[in-house]
Amino acid sequence: MTKFATYLHPHTCYTSQQRDRASFVGYSFPYFSKVRQNLAKLLQNYPTLPIKKAQYSDYLRVHTEDYLKTLALMALNQPVNQLPKLSGECQNLEYCLPGYLYGLGGMLEAIDWMKKGSLERAYCFSLPGHHAYANSGHGYCLLNPLAAAARYAQTQGFDKILIIDWDIHHGDGTQSIFSNDKSVYCISIHSAVDIYMAKASDLKLGTTTVGDAIGHCNIPILIQSFPLEVLASEGLTGKFYHGEESFDIFSEALSKIPGKPDLILIFSGYDSHKDDCGENITNWTNSDFERLTKFVLDLAKKVSCPVLSSHGGGYNLSVTLSAAVSHVEVLANY
């Protein structure tokens, strides 16, 4: 058995249109392409999974047919009846559909190897997806590869799935896709009052109240000085935590998951690093990402299940790369 392998092929950033002909905004496709390029160099000594391209039908497990057809028409510069609900950060990401197919393909390949007992753990690069809903997207997330991978895994006998998301932003799209689904359990650690999420989504979705109501676990982290009375005035209810509590709360959440997972999936975002968006919130360092990874691997060893980690957010390039390497070193060797 191969203990660990990566999937960082350039195909995960293929486009259907020449890059200089499409304009992207903020930390969109060009930035993530640069992240992939650098990660491939830094992690080149690890075993690599072969290239695999998913099919559009693989995304139909989590997205509506109308949504996928509309995106395909947009990528072909064809007229559509109605534009889908997409935030400004998703501008022109429809031209990245080939990359989304290869990104998901890597996860499917990893799952196939895991089913055969040939692979224990994997780190796969894909364009991000945890803000993508069944028929909409925001925050640089057009499609949700990790959610699609979870559904594919279930067709391969991995009936119970645990999805862990430690990106600083709440995985609202993933939570929505698996709302009230007892076969997939989501744990999300995130900023409780993130400015971006307040504008693009609904902060209530990331509360413990909503998480509990739909069968998932939210761990919202507050900035130390945040006035608690403001939460109630904004309709934000439930429990809230501070960064130094996050590890104990996360460890407790892992100990209380309903049932035994057959597969653990991670959306490994590094924007929760103290030198990125996590300053004064999570305040995590590289060693903290190592600690989080060990918590997950301890559970995986206990229940004898494989672990697939997918690259998430992170908007300070050097910080993202070093944190990702720290995560991968533990994933590969612990």
C-alpha positions in Angstrom: 0.0 0.0 0.0 1.1 3.6 -0.8 0.7 5.5 2.4 0.5 9.0 0.8 0.3 10.6 -2.6 -0.3 14.1 -4.1 -2.3 15.3 -7.0 -0.9 18.7 -8.2 -1.0 18.4 -12.0 -1.2 21.6 -14.2 -4.4 20.1 -15.7 -6.2 21.3 -12.5 -5.7 24.8 -13.8 -6.7 24.2 -17.5 -9.0 26.7 -19.1 -11.2 26.6 -22.2 -10.1 30.1 -23.2 -6.7 31.7 -23.4 -6.0 33.2 -20.0 -5.1 36.6 -21.4 -8.5 36.8 -23.0 -10.4 36.5 -19.7 -10.3 38.9 -16.8 -10.4 37.7 -13.3 -10.9 39.6 -10.1 -9.0 39.6 -6.7 -7.5 36.3 -5.6 -9.1 34.3 -8.4 -7.9 31.8 -10.9 -4.4 33.4 -11.7 -3.6 33.4 -8.0 -4.7 29.8 -7.4 -2.8 28.7 -10.5 0.4 30.3 -9.0 -0.3 28.5 -5.7 -0.5 25.1 -7.5 2.6 25.8 -9.5 4.6 26.5 -6.3 3.1 23.6 -4.4 4.0 21.2 -7.2 7.7 22.2 -6.8 7.7 22.1 -3.0 6.0 18.7 -2.9 7.7 17.1 -5.9 9.4 14.4 -3.9 6.1 12.7 -2.8 4.4 10.0 -4.9 2.0 11.4 -7.4 -1.4 10.1 -8.5 -2.0 9.8 -12.3 -4.0 12.4 -14.2 -7.7 11.8 -14.3 -10.5 13.9 -15.8 -13.9 13.7 -14.2 -17.1 13.9 -16.2 -19.8 16.6 -16.0 -22.1 13.9 -14.7 -19.9 13.6 -11.6 -20.8 17.1 -10.7 -24.5 16.3 -11.2 -24.4 14.5 -7.9 -24.2 17.8 -6.1 -25.2 20.5 -8.7 -28.4 21.0 -10.7 -28.5 20.1 -14.3 -29.7 23.6 -15.2 -26.7 25.2 -13.4 -24.1 23.0 -15.1 -25.7 23.5 -18.5 -25.8 27.3 -18.0 -22.1 27.4 -17.0 -21.2 25.3 -20.0 -23.0 27.7 -22.3 -21.4 30.7 -20.7 -18.0 29.1 -21.2 -18.8 28.8 -24.9 -19.9 32.5 -25.0 -23.4 31.3 -25.9 -26.6 33.2 -24.8 -28.4 31.8 -21.7 -32.0 32.2 -20.5 -31.0 33.4 -17.1 -27.6 34.0 -15.5 -27.0 32.0 -12.4 -26.5 33.6 -9.0 -22.7 34.2 -8.9 -20.7 36.8 -6.9 -18.2 39.1 -8.5 -15.3 36.9 -7.4 -16.6 34.2 -9.7 -16.2 36.4 -12.8 -15.2 34.3 -15.8 -14.6 31.2 -13.7 -16.8 29.3 -16.2 -13.7 29.3 -18.5 -12.0 27.2 -15.8 -14.5 24.2 -16.1 -11.7 22.0 -17.6 -9.6 22.7 -14.4 -12.6 21.8 -12.3 -13.0 18.5 -14.1 -9.3 17.6 -13.6 -9.4 18.8 -10.0 -12.3 16.5 -9.2 -10.7 13.8 -11.2 -7.8 13.7 -8.9 -10.0 13.2 -5.9 -11.9 10.4 -7.7 -8.6 8.7 -8.6 -7.5 8.9 -4.9 -10.8 7.4 -3.8 -10.5 4.6 -6.3 -7.0 3.8 -4.9 -8.4 4.0 -1.4 -11.2 1.6 -2.3 -8.7 -0.9 -3.6 -6.6 -0.5 -0.4 -3.7 0.9 -2.4 -3.7 4.3 -0.7 -4.2 5.6 2.8 -4.0 9.4 2.4 -3.9 12.0 -0.3 -3.4 15.7 -0.9 -5.2 17.0 -4.0 -5.2 20.4 -5.6 -8.4 21.7 -7.1 -9.9 25.1 -7.6 -11.8 25.9 -4.4 -15.4 25.0 -3.9 -16.8 25.2 -0.4 -18.9 28.3 -1.2 -20.5 26.6 -4.2 -24.2 25.6 -3.7 -26.2 23.3 -5.8 -27.1 26.1 -8.2 -25.0 29.1 -7.3 -21.5 30.2 -6.2 -19.5 32.9 -4.5 -16.1 33.6 -3.1 -14.0 32.2 -6.0 -16.1 28.9 -5.8 -18.0 28.0 -9.0 -18.3 24.3 -8.4 -17.9 22.1 -5.3 -15.3 19.3 -6.1 -15.0 18.1 -2.5 -18.8 17.6 -2.2 -18.9 15.8 -5.5 -16.0 13.6 -4.4 -18.0 12.7 -1.2 -21.0 11.6 -3.3 -18.8 9.6 -5.6 -17.1 7.9 -2.6 -20.5 6.8 -1.4 -21.1 5.0 -4.8 -17.8 3.2 -4.1 -18.8 1.8 -0.7 -17.7 4.7 1.6 -21.1 5.1 3.1 -20.4 7.5 5.9 -18.4 10.6 5.2 -16.8 13.2 7.5 -16.0 16.5 5.9 -13.7 18.9 7.9 -13.3 22.5 6.9 -10.8 24.7 8.7 -10.8 27.6 6.2 -11.3 30.9 7.9 -14.6 31.3 5.9 -17.6 29.1 6.7 -18.1 26.3 4.3 -21.7 27.4 3.6 -22.0 25.8 0.2 -20.9 22.4 1.4 -23.2 22.6 4.5 -26.1 23.5 2.2 -25.5 20.5 -0.1 -25.5 18.1 2.8 -28.2 19.7 4.9 -30.0 17.1 7.0 -28.1 14.3 5.4 -27.2 11.8 8.0 -24.7 10.0 5.7 -22.4 13.1 5.5 -21.3 15.0 8.6 -19.6 18.4 8.3 -17.4 20.2 10.9 -16.5 23.7 10.0 -14.2 26.0 12.1 -14.4 29.5 10.9 -14.6 33.2 11.7 -18.0 34.0 13.4 -18.3 37.5 12.1 -16.3 37.6 8.9 -16.9 40.7 6.9 -16.8 39.0 3.5 -19.3 36.3 4.6 -21.6 39.0 6.1 -21.8 40.5 2.6 -21.9 37.4 0.4 -23.8 34.9 2.5 -25.5 34.9 5.9 -23.6 34.8 9.1 -26.4 32.9 10.8 -25.5 29.9 8.6 -22.2 29.5 10.4 -23.7 29.5 13.9 -23.9 26.5 16.2 -27.7 27.0 16.2 -28.1 26.4 12.4 -25.4 23.7 12.4 -27.2 21.7 15.1 -30.6 22.2 13.4 -29.4 20.7 10.1 -27.3 17.9 11.5 -23.8 19.4 11.3 -21.2 21.0 13.6 -20.2 24.7 13.3 -17.3 26.1 15.5 -17.6 29.9 15.1 -14.5 31.8 16.3 -14.8 35.3 17.6 -12.2 38.0 17.6 -11.1 38.6 21.2 -12.5 42.1 21.7 -15.8 41.5 19.9 -18.8 42.7 21.9 -21.2 39.8 22.6 -24.2 42.1 22.7 -23.8 42.8 19.0 -24.3 39.1 18.2 -27.8 39.0 19.7 -28.8 42.2 18.0 -27.9 40.7 14.7 -29.8 37.5 15.4 -26.6 35.4 15.8 -27.4 32.8 18.5 -25.7 29.7 19.9 -22.2 29.2 21.2 -19.2 31.2 20.2 -15.5 30.5 20.9 -12.1 32.2 21.0 -9.1 31.1 19.1 -7.3 29.5 22.0 -10.3 27.3 22.6 -10.5 26.1 19.0 -8.3 23.0 19.5 -10.2 21.7 22.5 -13.6 22.3 20.9 -12.4 20.7 17.6 -11.1 17.7 19.5 -14.4 17.4 21.4 -16.3 17.7 18.1 -14.3 14.8 16.6 -15.0 12.7 19.6 -18.8 13.3 19.3 -19.3 12.6 15.5 -22.4 10.5 14.8 -21.2 7.1 13.8 -18.0 5.8 12.4 -16.8 7.5 9.1 -15.6 5.3 6.2 -13.7 8.3 4.7 -12.5 11.6 6.0 -12.3 14.6 3.6 -10.6 17.9 4.5 -11.0 21.3 3.0 -7.6 22.6 4.1 -7.8 26.4 4.0 -4.7 28.3 5.3 -6.3 31.8 5.4 -6.9 31.0 9.1 -3.2 31.5 9.6 -2.3 34.5 11.9 -0.4 36.1 9.0 -3.4 35.9 6.7 -7.1 36.4 7.6 -6.8 34.6 10.9 -5.1 37.5 12.7 -6.6 38.0 16.2 -9.3 35.3 15.3 -7.9 31.8 15.1 -4.3 33.1 15.3 -3.0 29.8 14.0 0.6 29.1 13.0 2.1 26.3 10.9 2.5 24.2 14.1 -1.3 24.6 14.7 -2.1 23.3 11.3 0.1 20.3 12.1 -1.8 19.9 15.4 -5.2 20.0 13.6 -4.0 17.4 11.1 -2.8 15.1 13.9 -6.2 15.3 15.5 -7.8 14.1 12.3 -5.3 11.4 11.7 -5.7 10.1 15.2 -9.4 9.6 14.5 -8.6 8.0 11.1 -6.3 5.5 12.8 -8.9 4.8 15.5 -11.6 4.0 13.0 -9.3 2.6 10.2 -10.4 4.9 7.4 -8.5 6.8 4.7 -8.1 10.6 4.6 -8.3 12.9 1.5 -7.2 16.5 2.0 -8.1 19.1 -0.6 -6.3 22.5 -0.9 -8.5 25.4 0.3 -8.1 29.1 0.8 -5.1 31.2 1.7 -4.3 34.6 0.3 -0.8 35.4 1.5 1.2 33.2 -1.0 4.3 32.5 1.1 2.2 31.8 4.3 -0.1 29.6 2.3 2.7 27.6 0.9 4.5 27.1 4.2 1.3 26.1 6.0 0.4 23.7 3.3 3.8 22.0 3.4 3.4 21.7 7.2 0.0 20.1 6.8 1.3 17.7 4.1 4.3 16.6 6.0 2.1 15.4 8.9 -0.4 13.9 6.5 2.4 11.9 4.8 4.4 10.9 7.8 2.4 10.8 11.0 
